[in-house]
Amino acid sequence: MTNNYIPVKIAGVGYSLPETVITNDDLTKLYDTSDEWIYSRTGIKERRLVSGDEDAIDLGLVAAENALKKSGIKPEELDLIIAASSAPPQLYPAIACHIQSRLGIETDIPAFDITAACSGLIYGMHVAKGFINSGIYKNILIVATDNNSRYLDWSDRGTSILFGDGAGAMVLTAAEDGVDDILYIDIKAKGSIGELIYKDNVGQNCPLVEPCSEHDGFIHMNGRGVYTFVAKILPKYVEDLLEHAGMKAEDIDYLIPHQANLRIIQAVQERLGYSDDKVVTNIKYYGNTSAASIPIALAESVEKGNVKLDTTAILCGFGAGMTWGGAIVRLREGIC
Ligand code: UT7
């Protein structure tokens, strides 16, 4: 750490969900499944899905506006926008460019997307932290948003039961009081097992050359493979985060994990020895909202009074790539 190190304040967190609810019972109209099968294996009862032309950009905009309002930072005071999405509605323009435009920002601030799937918020936080710590940028908006429902094969019951749509956003800024809200952060990837979850872009070769093989644009997942890998690495990884931060499980007030499967969350909870009231879960109502799941879980649990502020939390996520990451953060009063 140099003398010029500028600490980071988490200034605001917001979220947004589409209104349309699809229950497990609804899914029985699509294929042979049951509420009992889905709920017992995943903890999911229902999910919210985009409908009509609504998409991840619309959801992301509302989440961004909510986070900005909480932060007290105006859109025109932002220095950078980072969007994190597993599969953006358009590869370009980036979601972040759309958000810049729809927030009415005319100062040409940089805006770009990162692809780290469900680890997107943590990846975005790490990138933003670097910019703030070094003094390059002061006010950064991260928007984590996904409309996976549009890329699911709705005849594939192994995958389409799992995902929901939603958006979360976080505003990070230089901490003028010198108090760092990111106590520790880490991100990881293992590309060699990337085939566990993938989504191809659909395309074709020039008609003058040999055609390429055909790909669909659907999300493909080896659910059992993902489960086995994550259940093996994540509990130990979270324990290591604490050790690197020089903290113990009992020093932290809440675990706010990516909501992908209740059994994976419970494995981490067990390892940390946390009671249920220390662990945020809302997968029952929203399914896996990918990049958005951690900020939705954080902001919604504060709104509902299940998480108190002026506390600390472990945020952790994992997803396609495979990627994973975690952050130990201070949750200040007023951030959501
Ligand atoms: O952020 C993304 C991260 N992704 C994840 O976290 C996914 C983690 N994995 C999982 O949550 C679980 O693997 C799933 C819930 C997706 C699947 O559970 P599973 O116990 O691993 O099921 P499976 O894929 O091994 O399938 C077991 C059986 C199969 O039948 P047979 O071949 O044994 O006769 C499937 O056809 O269950 C069947 N099956 C279903 N049955 C009823 C698969 N999906 C369904 C379904 N309803 N929806």
Residues whose N, C-alpha, C, O or C-beta is under 5 A from the ligand:
A	BS01	UT7	D32 T33 S34 W37 R41 T42 C118 R157 G158 I161 G223 R224 V226 Y227 A260 N261 F318 G319
